[in-house]
Amino acid sequence: MLPDPAMPEEANEDGMRTPATPEKANGPERPAAATVNIPLVNEVQLTAATGGAELSCYRCTVPFGVVVLIAGIVVTAVAYSFNSHGSTISYFGLVLLSAGLVLLASSVVCWKMRLERKKERRRESQTALVANQRSIFT
């Protein structure tokens, strides 16, 4: 029987087991195992907990992308100022630079997709409004 995801507090037979605290430190008896229930979280609970932030990826990736890009610029500049071409630190700087650029590019793509969805929704609602208005006057 599968547990209901809406009720995470229900007991689960397949729960993780951890040893209970032993009463005697040096006793020959083995401690009994206690069941620990791990709550299941569904999408509605996640949205409520995060305030819907999981749908705004571009807002999160822009600051992280800028910070990683700046760190990559600094590390690469330090590495090449010491003429350490091909060293570990220069590779690390280049990886940071590319990761920052990828994060910024992905945020731009997410932002463009969101704008397109907004335009599409606006077009659909405008079409429905015009169709409704025509049906009223005919």
Residue, then its C-alpha position, 0 to 999 in steps of 0.5 A: m500500500l502506497p502512502d498518501p502524499a497529501m498526508p506525510e505524517e502517516a506511518n510508513e512500514d518502509g521507514m528508516r530505522t535508527p538505533a534507540t538510545p541505550e539505557k546502559a553504556n556497557g550493557p550486553e543488551r542490544p538497543a531496539a530500533a526506532t522507526v523514523n518517518i520521513p515526510l513526503v512533500n508534493e508540488v503544492q506544499l513546495t510551492a507554498a513553502t517557496g512562495g512560487a520561486e521555483l517558477s522564476c529561474y531567471r531571478c535566481t540564476v542572474p545573481f549567481g551567474v554574476v558572482v560566478l562570472i566575477a570570481g572567474i574573471v578574478v581567478t583567471a586574471v590572477a592566474y595569468s598575471f603570474n604566467s601560470h598558463g595551463s596550471t590548475i588555477s588557470y583551468f579553474g578560472l576558465v571553468l568559473l568563467s564558463a559556468g558564469l556565462v552559462l548561468l547568465a545565458s540560461s537566465v536570458v533564455c528563461w526570461k525570453m521564454r517567460l515573456e513569450r508565454k506572457k504574450e501568448r496568454r495576453r493574445e489568448s485573453q484578448t481573442a476571447l474578449v473580442a469573441n465574447q464582445r462580438s457574441i454580445f452585439t450579434 
